[in-house]
Amino acid sequence: MRPRAAAADTSPMAHNGLCPKCKQGDLIAISMTVSERDLTFTTCHLCEAKWWFREGELVPLTSVIDLVVKK
């Protein structure tokens, strides 16, 4: 896999691997390429907060859905 760009400091990764919502959860990140764009799904194992990043930028779920359903 290719290294991912650093996300803005609102990202969970900017909080030393801790969830910015609950401040204690272990994060799980899954990286993938969809329509030639890098996507990363991140979730907190404890509080289940979720985030999507496209090429290192925080994006709403609707943007991810739009990217996936485009033909």
N, CA, C and O atoms as CSV, one atom per row, in Angstrom:
chain,resi,resn,atom,element,x,y,z
A,1,MET,N,N,0.828,-1.188,0.000
A,1,MET,CA,C,0.000,0.000,0.000
A,1,MET,C,C,0.867,1.244,0.000
A,1,MET,O,O,1.980,1.251,0.527
A,2,ARG,N,N,0.335,2.288,-0.599
A,2,ARG,CA,C,1.043,3.562,-0.618
A,2,ARG,C,C,0.835,4.290,0.689
A,2,ARG,O,O,-0.214,4.141,1.317
A,3,PRO,N,N,1.832,5.091,1.122
A,3,PRO,CA,C,1.630,5.896,2.334
A,3,PRO,C,C,0.543,6.931,2.097
A,3,PRO,O,O,0.403,7.451,0.991
A,4,ARG,N,N,-0.215,7.224,3.121
A,4,ARG,CA,C,-1.317,8.182,3.031
A,4,ARG,C,C,-0.854,9.573,3.447
A,4,ARG,O,O,0.032,9.726,4.288
A,5,ALA,N,N,-1.472,10.583,2.841
A,5,ALA,CA,C,-1.184,11.959,3.219
A,5,ALA,C,C,-1.721,12.224,4.613
A,5,ALA,O,O,-2.735,11.654,5.017
A,6,ALA,N,N,-1.047,13.080,5.334
A,6,ALA,CA,C,-1.516,13.436,6.677
A,6,ALA,C,C,-2.787,14.263,6.566
A,6,ALA,O,O,-2.861,15.183,5.752
A,7,ALA,N,N,-3.762,13.949,7.358
A,7,ALA,CA,C,-5.021,14.689,7.351
A,7,ALA,C,C,-4.890,15.918,8.240
A,7,ALA,O,O,-3.942,16.041,9.015
A,8,ALA,N,N,-5.842,16.813,8.118
A,8,ALA,CA,C,-5.850,18.011,8.951
A,8,ALA,C,C,-5.889,17.622,10.416
A,8,ALA,O,O,-6.244,16.489,10.742
A,9,ASP,N,N,-5.531,18.539,11.309
A,9,ASP,CA,C,-5.437,18.158,12.710
A,9,ASP,C,C,-6.784,17.912,13.371
A,9,ASP,O,O,-6.837,17.706,14.584
A,10,THR,N,N,-7.861,17.927,12.618
A,10,THR,CA,C,-9.148,17.466,13.140
A,10,THR,C,C,-9.276,15.960,12.974
A,10,THR,O,O,-10.251,15.366,13.434
A,11,SER,N,N,-8.308,15.342,12.324
A,11,SER,CA,C,-8.385,13.909,12.090
A,11,SER,C,C,-8.040,13.127,13.344
A,11,SER,O,O,-7.287,13.604,14.193
A,12,PRO,N,N,-8.587,11.936,13.460
A,12,PRO,CA,C,-8.241,11.089,14.599
A,12,PRO,C,C,-6.750,10.793,14.652
A,12,PRO,O,O,-6.193,10.661,15.742
A,13,MET,N,N,-6.094,10.684,13.510
A,13,MET,CA,C,-4.680,10.358,13.487
A,13,MET,C,C,-3.831,11.478,14.085
A,13,MET,O,O,-2.722,11.218,14.552
A,14,ALA,N,N,-4.322,12.708,14.081
A,14,ALA,CA,C,-3.581,13.829,14.650
A,14,ALA,C,C,-3.646,13.828,16.169
A,14,ALA,O,O,-3.005,14.658,16.813
A,15,HIS,N,N,-4.398,12.923,16.742
A,15,HIS,CA,C,-4.559,12.835,18.198
A,15,HIS,C,C,-3.805,11.635,18.750
A,15,HIS,O,O,-4.268,10.982,19.686
A,16,ASN,N,N,-2.638,11.342,18.169
A,16,ASN,CA,C,-1.782,10.246,18.627
A,16,ASN,C,C,-2.503,8.908,18.671
A,16,ASN,O,O,-2.279,8.113,19.583
A,17,GLY,N,N,-3.355,8.656,17.709
A,17,GLY,CA,C,-4.044,7.381,17.640
A,17,GLY,C,C,-5.224,7.260,18.591
A,17,GLY,O,O,-5.819,6.189,18.704
A,18,LEU,N,N,-5.570,8.346,19.278
A,18,LEU,CA,C,-6.731,8.329,20.169
A,18,LEU,C,C,-7.912,8.997,19.493
A,18,LEU,O,O,-7.743,9.912,18.686
A,19,CYS,N,N,-9.085,8.544,19.820
A,19,CYS,CA,C,-10.306,9.108,19.253
A,19,CYS,C,C,-10.504,10.537,19.754
A,19,CYS,O,O,-10.451,10.777,20.960
A,20,PRO,N,N,-10.730,11.493,18.846
A,20,PRO,CA,C,-10.981,12.866,19.284
A,20,PRO,C,C,-12.343,13.025,19.961
A,20,PRO,O,O,-12.589,14.031,20.627
A,21,LYS,N,N,-13.223,12.044,19.797
A,21,LYS,CA,C,-14.547,12.131,20.412
A,21,LYS,C,C,-14.526,11.630,21.864
A,21,LYS,O,O,-14.937,12.351,22.773
A,22,CYS,N,N,-14.050,10.406,22.080
A,22,CYS,CA,C,-14.059,9.845,23.443
A,22,CYS,C,C,-12.701,9.959,24.135
A,22,CYS,O,O,-12.592,9.699,25.333
A,23,LYS,N,N,-11.666,10.347,23.386
A,23,LYS,CA,C,-10.315,10.561,23.925
A,23,LYS,C,C,-9.633,9.314,24.459
A,23,LYS,O,O,-8.601,9.416,25.123
A,24,GLN,N,N,-10.190,8.129,24.182
A,24,GLN,CA,C,-9.545,6.941,24.713
A,24,GLN,C,C,-9.604,5.727,23.805
A,24,GLN,O,O,-8.914,4.741,24.060
A,25,GLY,N,N,-10.388,5.771,22.780
A,25,GLY,CA,C,-10.582,4.576,21.977
A,25,GLY,C,C,-9.407,4.208,21.100
A,25,GLY,O,O,-8.596,5.055,20.724
A,26,ASP,N,N,-9.333,2.945,20.786
A,26,ASP,CA,C,-8.379,2.447,19.804
A,26,ASP,C,C,-8.984,2.654,18.429
A,26,ASP,O,O,-10.149,2.324,18.208
A,27,LEU,N,N,-8.204,3.197,17.502
A,27,LEU,CA,C,-8.711,3.469,16.165
A,27,LEU,C,C,-8.400,2.322,15.219
A,27,LEU,O,O,-7.358,1.674,15.317
A,28,ILE,N,N,-9.319,2.090,14.313
A,28,ILE,CA,C,-9.158,1.114,13.253
A,28,ILE,C,C,-9.271,1.895,11.949
A,28,ILE,O,O,-10.237,2.632,11.751
A,29,ALA,N,N,-8.289,1.739,11.055
A,29,ALA,CA,C,-8.314,2.442,9.768
A,29,ALA,C,C,-8.199,1.430,8.641
A,29,ALA,O,O,-7.373,0.518,8.685
A,30,ILE,N,N,-9.041,1.607,7.630
A,30,ILE,CA,C,-9.033,0.747,6.454
A,30,ILE,C,C,-8.842,1.649,5.239
A,30,ILE,O,O,-9.658,2.536,4.987
A,31,SER,N,N,-7.788,1.430,4.500
A,31,SER,CA,C,-7.488,2.238,3.315
A,31,SER,C,C,-7.832,1.463,2.060
A,31,SER,O,O,-7.674,0.244,2.004
A,32,MET,N,N,-8.308,2.190,1.042
A,32,MET,CA,C,-8.701,1.565,-0.214
A,32,MET,C,C,-8.619,2.596,-1.340
A,32,MET,O,O,-8.502,3.796,-1.089
A,33,THR,N,N,-8.680,2.123,-2.554
A,33,THR,CA,C,-8.747,3.008,-3.712
A,33,THR,C,C,-10.076,2.761,-4.408
A,33,THR,O,O,-10.407,1.627,-4.755
A,34,VAL,N,N,-10.839,3.845,-4.610
A,34,VAL,CA,C,-12.140,3.760,-5.283
A,34,VAL,C,C,-12.158,4.817,-6.373
A,34,VAL,O,O,-11.896,5.991,-6.114
A,35,SER,N,N,-12.465,4.401,-7.584
A,35,SER,CA,C,-12.481,5.311,-8.734
A,35,SER,C,C,-11.183,6.107,-8.823
A,35,SER,O,O,-11.182,7.312,-9.076
A,36,GLU,N,N,-10.073,5.392,-8.604
A,36,GLU,CA,C,-8.732,5.965,-8.689
A,36,GLU,C,C,-8.480,7.063,-7.646
A,36,GLU,O,O,-7.607,7.908,-7.842
A,37,ARG,N,N,-9.234,7.057,-6.547
A,37,ARG,CA,C,-9.048,8.008,-5.445
A,37,ARG,C,C,-8.757,7.230,-4.176
A,37,ARG,O,O,-9.358,6.184,-3.930
A,38,ASP,N,N,-7.835,7.740,-3.370
A,38,ASP,CA,C,-7.506,7.100,-2.099
A,38,ASP,C,C,-8.567,7.430,-1.055
A,38,ASP,O,O,-8.876,8.599,-0.827
A,39,LEU,N,N,-9.121,6.404,-0.424
A,39,LEU,CA,C,-10.107,6.568,0.638
A,39,LEU,C,C,-9.629,5.836,1.882
A,39,LEU,O,O,-9.029,4.764,1.792
A,40,THR,N,N,-9.897,6.418,3.039
A,40,THR,CA,C,-9.602,5.754,4.299
A,40,THR,C,C,-10.819,5.890,5.206
A,40,THR,O,O,-11.325,6.989,5.436
A,41,PHE,N,N,-11.269,4.761,5.708
A,41,PHE,CA,C,-12.351,4.721,6.684
A,41,PHE,C,C,-11.698,4.515,8.042
A,41,PHE,O,O,-10.897,3.596,8.216
A,42,THR,N,N,-12.035,5.368,9.006
A,42,THR,CA,C,-11.486,5.260,10.358
A,42,THR,C,C,-12.634,5.196,11.345
A,42,THR,O,O,-13.601,5.950,11.235
A,43,THR,N,N,-12.527,4.297,12.306
A,43,THR,CA,C,-13.547,4.164,13.332
A,43,THR,C,C,-12.893,3.938,14.689
A,43,THR,O,O,-11.785,3.409,14.775
A,44,CYS,N,N,-13.582,4.340,15.738
A,44,CYS,CA,C,-13.123,4.124,17.102
A,44,CYS,C,C,-13.725,2.817,17.602
A,44,CYS,O,O,-14.938,2.614,17.544
A,45,HIS,N,N,-12.871,1.944,18.089
A,45,HIS,CA,C,-13.318,0.639,18.566
A,45,HIS,C,C,-14.232,0.765,19.790
A,45,HIS,O,O,-15.114,-0.070,19.989
A,46,LEU,N,N,-14.028,1.799,20.606
A,46,LEU,CA,C,-14.830,1.935,21.830
A,46,LEU,C,C,-16.144,2.685,21.637
A,46,LEU,O,O,-17.206,2.166,21.981
A,47,CYS,N,N,-16.085,3.903,21.090
A,47,CYS,CA,C,-17.320,4.706,21.002
A,47,CYS,C,C,-17.992,4.610,19.626
A,47,CYS,O,O,-19.092,5.129,19.435
A,48,GLU,N,N,-17.331,3.948,18.672
A,48,GLU,CA,C,-17.862,3.723,17.335
A,48,GLU,C,C,-18.033,4.988,16.501
A,48,GLU,O,O,-18.797,4.989,15.536
A,49,ALA,N,N,-17.329,6.075,16.861
A,49,ALA,CA,C,-17.304,7.258,15.996
A,49,ALA,C,C,-16.648,6.850,14.680
A,49,ALA,O,O,-15.790,5.968,14.662
A,50,LYS,N,N,-17.050,7.491,13.575
A,50,LYS,CA,C,-16.562,7.102,12.254
A,50,LYS,C,C,-16.180,8.333,11.445
A,50,LYS,O,O,-16.796,9.392,11.569
A,51,TRP,N,N,-15.136,8.175,10.598
A,51,TRP,CA,C,-14.682,9.247,9.715
A,51,TRP,C,C,-14.264,8.657,8.393
A,51,TRP,O,O,-13.824,7.509,8.327
A,52,TRP,N,N,-14.400,9.448,7.327
A,52,TRP,CA,C,-13.903,9.090,6.005
A,52,TRP,C,C,-12.917,10.175,5.573
A,52,TRP,O,O,-13.153,11.365,5.784
A,53,PHE,N,N,-11.813,9.749,4.967
A,53,PHE,CA,C,-10.836,10.669,4.406
A,53,PHE,C,C,-10.642,10.329,2.940
A,53,PHE,O,O,-10.515,9.159,2.578
A,54,ARG,N,N,-10.620,11.353,2.099
A,54,ARG,CA,C,-10.321,11.174,0.681
A,54,ARG,C,C,-9.023,11.914,0.420
A,54,ARG,O,O,-8.951,13.138,0.535
A,55,GLU,N,N,-7.989,11.144,0.063
A,55,GLU,CA,C,-6.671,11.700,-0.222
A,55,GLU,C,C,-6.201,12.618,0.907
A,55,GLU,O,O,-5.648,13.690,0.662
A,56,GLY,N,N,-6.433,12.177,2.156
A,56,GLY,CA,C,-5.953,12.896,3.325
A,56,GLY,C,C,-6.871,13.977,3.864
A,56,GLY,O,O,-6.567,14.569,4.900
A,57,GLU,N,N,-7.981,14.254,3.198
A,57,GLU,CA,C,-8.917,15.291,3.632
A,57,GLU,C,C,-10.175,14.653,4.216
A,57,GLU,O,O,-10.724,13.714,3.640
A,58,LEU,N,N,-10.624,15.157,5.344
A,58,LEU,CA,C,-11.860,14.685,5.953
A,58,LEU,C,C,-13.033,14.994,5.028
A,58,LEU,O,O,-13.194,16.130,4.583
A,59,VAL,N,N,-13.859,13.975,4.738
A,59,VAL,CA,C,-15.015,14.170,3.851
A,59,VAL,C,C,-16.245,13.531,4.466
A,59,VAL,O,O,-16.131,12.555,5.207
A,60,PRO,N,N,-17.431,14.075,4.164
A,60,PRO,CA,C,-18.668,13.464,4.669
A,60,PRO,C,C,-18.984,12.164,3.927
A,60,PRO,O,O,-18.533,11.949,2.802
A,61,LEU,N,N,-19.753,11.320,4.567
A,61,LEU,CA,C,-20.148,10.044,3.973
A,61,LEU,C,C,-20.815,10.239,2.616
A,61,LEU,O,O,-20.608,9.423,1.717
A,62,THR,N,N,-21.603,11.287,2.441
A,62,THR,CA,C,-22.285,11.510,1.154
A,62,THR,C,C,-21.281,11.656,0.016
A,62,THR,O,O,-21.557,11.219,-1.101
A,63,SER,N,N,-20.124,12.258,0.273
A,63,SER,CA,C,-19.092,12.375,-0.761
A,63,SER,C,C,-18.539,11.008,-1.135
A,63,SER,O,O,-18.248,10.744,-2.301
A,64,VAL,N,N,-18.398,10.144,-0.139
A,64,VAL,CA,C,-17.909,8.786,-0.396
A,64,VAL,C,C,-18.925,8.020,-1.216
A,64,VAL,O,O,-18.563,7.331,-2.169
A,65,ILE,N,N,-20.187,8.132,-0.858
A,65,ILE,CA,C,-21.253,7.446,-1.594
A,65,ILE,C,C,-21.282,7.937,-3.035
A,65,ILE,O,O,-21.384,7.131,-3.959
A,66,ASP,N,N,-21.193,9.254,-3.239
A,66,ASP,CA,C,-21.184,9.802,-4.594
A,66,ASP,C,C,-20.010,9.259,-5.397
A,66,ASP,O,O,-20.163,8.957,-6.581
A,67,LEU,N,N,-18.865,9.132,-4.786
A,67,LEU,CA,C,-17.681,8.615,-5.475
A,67,LEU,C,C,-17.866,7.159,-5.876
A,67,LEU,O,O,-17.466,6.755,-6.968
A,68,VAL,N,N,-18.469,6.374,-4.996
A,68,VAL,CA,C,-18.644,4.938,-5.245
A,68,VAL,C,C,-19.698,4.673,-6.324
A,68,VAL,O,O,-19.525,3.774,-7.146
A,69,VAL,N,N,-20.787,5.446,-6.327
A,69,VAL,CA,C,-21.870,5.161,-7.280
A,69,VAL,C,C,-21.652,5.775,-8.652
A,69,VAL,O,O,-22.380,5.437,-9.585
A,70,LYS,N,N,-20.676,6.668,-8.814
A,70,LYS,CA,C,-20.415,7.238,-10.147
A,70,LYS,C,C,-19.898,6.157,-11.060
A,70,LYS,O,O,-19.109,5.302,-10.658
A,71,LYS,N,N,-20.352,6.206,-12.296
A,71,LYS,CA,C,-19.931,5.208,-13.284
A,71,LYS,C,C,-18.882,5.778,-14.197
A,71,LYS,O,O,-18.404,5.085,-15.096
